[in-house]
Amino acid sequence: MKKIILFIMAMLVVPGVLAEEAESPHSFTANVTISTDYRFRGISQTTNDPAISGGMDYAYSGANFPVGIFLGVWASNIDFNEGSLGVSDTADMEIDFYGGLTGTLPVGNGLGWKVGGLYYAYPGSDTSPALTVDYDYLEAYGVLSYDFGKFNVAAGLNYSPDYFAETDDAVYYYGDVGIPLPMDFALSGHVGHQEIDNNIGFGTPDYTDWNVGLTKTWKFFTFKIAYIDTDLEDSECFGGTDFCDATGVFSVTAAY
C-alpha cells in the first residue's frame, strides 16, 4: 500500500505545476480515488477489500489538428489471494499505461470515437519460482459514443492476444449509458461480456458483468455508489471464491 500512495503522490505533483499554462492545446489532469473495493469487469481485484488508486492524463487537442491525442498512467493496490494456493503474494500493485486517438465522425451529428491501447503491468508477478505465468498483458480497444443531451451511450470492444496470466486470446465487449440529473447527480449503467480462450488457466468460464451507479459531483470531488454483479456462481469463480458475487461499492474521487 505504501508503494501505491507514493506513486500517486508523485503523479499529482506534476499536473499541479503544468496546469499554470493557460490557453494551451495541451492539458494535464490527475485523479486519486478511495473505494471500498476494486472491481474490474465485475470481479474483485482486492479480495473484496478497499483500494486506493490514482492516475495522471495528458491530452492534446489543437485547433488545426483533426483528432485528439491522449496518454495516461493509472495505478492501484491489488490482492489476488495467491496465498490460498500456497504461493506468496508476488504482485500487490497494478500499473496501467494507455494512449490513443479520439475524435468525432463527420456523420451522425457528432458521433464520437476513440481507439487506443492498454498495457496492464503487475510488478513482481513473474519473479516467484512457484508461478509459471506472467500476469502482464496488452489490450487494443475501440469505442463509439453519442450524446443525445438527456442521456449518452457508448459501445466498445477490447481485444488481447494473450490475456491475464497468459490465457491466450480474449475479447470484451460492452455497452454503457449515462443520464445526467439535476444538482450535479448522474445515473450510469453498464453491461459487458468477457470471452477467454483459456478458461481453465484464467479461473472462470466466459461471463457477463453489469453495474448501475449513482454519482454526485461537488467541486473537484466525485462521490459514487454502485451495484456490481456477474453471472458467475461461486463454484465458477477461481475455485470457489466470492470475488464474483454481487456487491455495493462506494468511492470518492478527487480530480485536478
Backbone torsions as a table, in degrees:
resi	resn	phi	psi	omega
1	MET	NA	-36.0	179.3
2	LYS	-60.6	-39.8	179.3
3	LYS	-62.6	-38.8	178.9
4	ILE	-63.5	-47.1	-177.6
5	ILE	-62.8	-43.8	179.3
6	LEU	-65.0	-39.9	179.4
7	PHE	-62.2	-45.6	-178.7
8	ILE	-67.4	-40.3	178.6
9	MET	-60.6	-39.3	179.1
10	ALA	-65.3	-37.8	-179.7
11	MET	-70.0	-29.9	-177.2
12	LEU	-78.0	-20.6	-178.0
13	VAL	-69.9	-44.7	-173.5
14	VAL	-62.5	-49.1	-179.0
15	PRO	-61.2	-32.4	179.7
16	GLY	-61.4	-33.9	178.4
17	VAL	-78.6	-44.6	-175.4
18	LEU	-72.8	-23.1	-177.9
19	ALA	-65.8	-14.0	179.9
20	GLU	-69.9	-17.4	178.3
21	GLU	-74.5	119.4	-176.6
22	ALA	-99.6	158.6	175.5
23	GLU	51.4	46.1	-178.7
24	SER	-115.6	144.7	174.7
25	PRO	-71.7	-9.9	178.3
26	HIS	-93.1	134.8	175.9
27	SER	-130.8	142.1	179.3
28	PHE	-127.4	127.4	178.2
29	THR	-132.9	160.4	178.4
30	ALA	-145.2	157.4	-179.3
31	ASN	-149.2	154.0	173.8
32	VAL	-139.9	138.2	-175.5
33	THR	-131.7	138.4	169.6
34	ILE	-115.5	127.5	-176.7
35	SER	-137.2	158.2	-179.6
36	THR	-76.5	-13.3	177.9
37	ASP	-164.3	153.2	172.6
38	TYR	-109.4	107.1	179.0
39	ARG	-105.4	127.9	176.1
40	PHE	-118.3	115.0	-177.4
41	ARG	52.3	42.5	174.1
42	GLY	88.0	-10.3	-173.8
43	ILE	-110.3	134.0	-179.1
44	SER	-66.5	134.6	176.1
45	GLN	-103.4	2.7	-176.3
46	THR	-132.2	28.6	-177.2
47	THR	49.9	42.9	178.7
48	ASN	67.0	16.1	-179.6
49	ASP	-100.2	166.8	-178.7
50	PRO	-64.0	161.1	179.6
51	ALA	-138.8	149.7	169.0
52	ILE	-121.6	131.4	-175.6
53	SER	-142.2	165.6	178.4
54	GLY	-172.7	161.7	-178.3
55	GLY	-153.9	172.2	177.6
56	MET	-137.0	137.3	-176.5
57	ASP	-129.8	143.5	173.8
58	TYR	-121.2	138.2	177.5
59	ALA	-138.5	144.0	175.3
60	TYR	-123.9	128.5	178.9
61	SER	-144.4	85.4	-178.4
62	GLY	-84.5	150.5	-178.3
63	ALA	-62.4	-31.0	-177.4
64	ASN	-101.9	12.3	-179.1
65	PHE	-111.7	126.7	-171.0
66	PRO	-70.8	-21.0	-178.6
67	VAL	-131.7	160.9	175.3
68	GLY	-95.7	152.8	178.3
69	ILE	-117.8	137.9	177.4
70	PHE	-138.1	146.7	176.6
71	LEU	-139.7	149.7	179.7
72	GLY	-164.5	167.3	175.5
73	VAL	-142.4	144.0	-177.3
74	TRP	-145.4	147.0	-177.9
75	ALA	-144.3	151.2	177.2
76	SER	-151.2	155.4	169.2
77	ASN	-74.1	151.5	178.9
78	ILE	-140.7	163.9	173.0
79	ASP	-155.4	110.8	-178.1
80	PHE	-95.7	10.3	175.1
81	ASN	59.8	35.8	179.5
82	GLU	-63.9	-22.8	179.6
83	GLY	-59.5	-29.0	179.1
84	SER	-67.8	-18.2	178.8
85	LEU	-97.0	6.4	-178.4
86	GLY	78.3	19.3	-179.4
87	VAL	-117.9	139.0	178.2
88	SER	-66.2	147.6	179.5
89	ASP	-71.4	95.7	-175.1
90	THR	-81.6	-25.9	-178.6
91	ALA	-116.6	120.2	176.7
92	ASP	-124.7	13.0	-178.1
93	MET	-149.0	138.7	173.2
94	GLU	-115.1	131.8	175.9
95	ILE	-125.8	123.3	-179.8
96	ASP	-108.7	132.1	175.5
97	PHE	-115.5	132.8	-175.4
98	TYR	-148.3	161.6	178.5
99	GLY	-173.1	165.8	179.5
100	GLY	169.2	-161.8	-178.0
101	LEU	-124.9	150.6	178.9
102	THR	-145.3	154.4	-179.7
103	GLY	-179.3	-165.2	177.2
104	THR	-125.2	148.0	177.9
105	LEU	-83.6	149.3	-179.1
106	PRO	-75.4	9.1	177.2
107	VAL	-126.4	162.7	175.6
108	GLY	78.6	10.8	175.5
109	ASN	56.4	49.2	174.8
110	GLY	102.6	33.1	175.4
111	LEU	-72.0	117.1	-176.8
112	GLY	-86.6	152.9	177.8
113	TRP	-141.0	156.5	177.3
114	LYS	-152.0	135.0	174.3
115	VAL	-133.1	147.3	-178.8
116	GLY	-176.8	-169.7	179.6
117	GLY	-136.2	151.5	179.7
118	LEU	-130.2	132.9	172.5
119	TYR	-117.6	118.4	-179.5
120	TYR	-96.9	117.1	-178.4
121	ALA	-112.7	136.8	178.4
122	TYR	-126.3	84.7	-175.6
123	PRO	-53.7	129.8	178.4
124	GLY	93.1	-7.4	-174.8
125	SER	-70.2	-20.6	-177.4
126	ASP	-109.6	20.1	-175.9
127	THR	-104.0	-11.8	-178.5
128	SER	-86.1	131.1	178.0
129	PRO	-66.4	-17.2	-179.8
130	ALA	-81.3	-15.9	178.9
131	LEU	-101.8	135.2	-178.7
132	THR	-109.0	6.8	-178.5
133	VAL	-127.5	159.1	177.2
134	ASP	-108.8	128.9	-178.5
135	TYR	-72.7	-28.9	-173.1
136	ASP	-57.8	143.6	176.3
137	TYR	-157.7	166.5	-176.9
138	LEU	-121.3	140.9	174.1
139	GLU	-129.1	143.9	167.4
140	ALA	-107.2	146.6	-177.0
141	TYR	-147.0	159.6	175.4
142	GLY	-142.8	145.2	-178.1
143	VAL	-137.9	138.6	169.0
144	LEU	-116.4	138.8	-177.8
145	SER	-141.8	157.2	177.7
146	TYR	-150.8	135.0	179.8
147	ASP	-106.0	114.2	179.3
148	PHE	-88.7	0.9	-178.2
149	GLY	95.3	-65.9	178.9
150	LYS	-78.7	-18.9	174.3
151	PHE	-160.5	162.5	178.1
152	ASN	-131.0	152.7	-178.1
153	VAL	-132.8	157.2	176.5
154	ALA	-150.8	149.7	175.3
155	ALA	-137.5	136.8	-176.4
156	GLY	-144.9	166.6	178.4
157	LEU	-142.0	132.0	175.0
158	ASN	-116.6	137.0	179.1
159	TYR	-130.3	132.9	174.8
160	SER	-123.0	130.8	177.3
161	PRO	-77.1	-15.5	178.6
162	ASP	-155.8	90.9	-169.6
163	TYR	-70.6	-179.3	-178.1
164	PHE	-43.4	133.4	179.0
165	ALA	60.5	33.7	174.7
166	GLU	56.6	51.5	-176.7
167	THR	-104.5	28.0	172.2
168	ASP	68.3	-161.9	-174.6
169	ASP	-58.9	144.2	175.9
170	ALA	-148.9	142.3	178.5
171	VAL	-130.2	134.7	175.2
172	TYR	-126.9	122.1	177.6
173	TYR	-125.0	147.6	-168.6
174	TYR	-156.5	166.1	173.6
175	GLY	-136.0	143.4	-179.7
176	ASP	-128.1	151.8	172.8
177	VAL	-140.1	141.3	177.9
178	GLY	-130.7	138.2	-178.4
179	ILE	-128.6	107.4	176.9
180	PRO	-68.7	141.6	-179.8
181	LEU	-123.8	165.3	177.1
182	PRO	-60.9	160.3	175.2
183	MET	61.3	33.9	175.5
184	ASP	63.5	27.7	170.5
185	PHE	-94.8	161.3	175.6
186	ALA	-155.9	146.4	173.5
187	LEU	-104.5	148.7	177.5
188	SER	-140.7	151.3	176.0
189	GLY	-140.4	150.2	-177.3
190	HIS	-149.8	140.6	169.1
191	VAL	-141.7	136.3	-178.8
192	GLY	-144.6	162.0	178.9
193	HIS	-134.0	127.1	-179.1
194	GLN	-106.1	124.9	174.9
195	GLU	-116.4	133.8	-175.7
196	ILE	-134.4	130.5	180.0
197	ASP	-62.5	-48.3	-176.3
198	ASN	-101.2	79.5	-178.8
199	ASN	-64.6	-37.4	-179.4
200	ILE	-64.2	-43.7	179.5
201	GLY	-65.4	-34.1	-179.7
202	PHE	-76.6	-42.8	178.0
203	GLY	116.1	-0.8	176.6
204	THR	-144.6	158.1	168.4
205	PRO	-74.5	175.2	171.7
206	ASP	-56.5	145.1	-173.6
207	TYR	-149.4	165.4	176.9
208	THR	-115.2	139.3	175.8
209	ASP	-125.3	156.7	177.7
210	TRP	-153.6	159.4	174.7
211	ASN	-157.5	156.2	172.1
212	VAL	-131.0	142.9	-176.0
213	GLY	-143.4	158.0	174.9
214	LEU	-127.2	126.5	179.9
215	THR	-119.8	153.5	174.9
216	LYS	-134.9	124.0	178.3
217	THR	-100.5	132.7	177.7
218	TRP	-141.7	112.7	-174.9
219	LYS	56.1	-122.5	-179.9
220	PHE	-101.0	17.0	177.6
221	PHE	-105.1	145.3	171.5
222	THR	-127.1	122.5	178.3
223	PHE	-104.2	133.8	-177.3
224	LYS	-139.8	137.9	170.0
225	ILE	-123.7	132.6	-175.0
226	ALA	-137.3	145.0	170.8
227	TYR	-101.7	125.5	-173.8
228	ILE	-128.0	138.1	-178.3
229	ASP	-154.4	164.9	172.9
230	THR	-134.6	171.7	177.1
231	ASP	-95.2	16.5	-179.3
232	LEU	-87.6	135.9	171.0
233	GLU	-80.3	160.5	178.5
234	ASP	-57.3	-37.5	-178.9
235	SER	-66.6	-19.5	-180.0
236	GLU	-97.3	-3.4	-171.6
237	CYS	-106.0	89.3	175.2
238	PHE	52.5	47.9	173.0
239	GLY	79.4	16.3	175.6
240	GLY	113.1	31.7	177.9
241	THR	-97.4	170.7	176.1
242	ASP	-103.9	20.5	-177.1
243	PHE	-71.1	-13.4	-179.0
244	CYS	-105.3	2.4	-177.0
245	ASP	-72.8	163.5	174.8
246	ALA	-63.9	145.1	-179.8
247	THR	-157.1	162.3	170.1
248	GLY	-107.3	133.8	-178.7
249	VAL	-123.2	130.2	176.3
250	PHE	-112.7	135.5	-179.3
251	SER	-140.1	153.0	173.6
252	VAL	-127.6	125.4	-179.7
253	THR	-119.1	133.6	171.6
254	ALA	-110.6	124.2	-178.6
255	ALA	-116.9	141.3	-176.8
256	TYR	-126.0	NA	NA
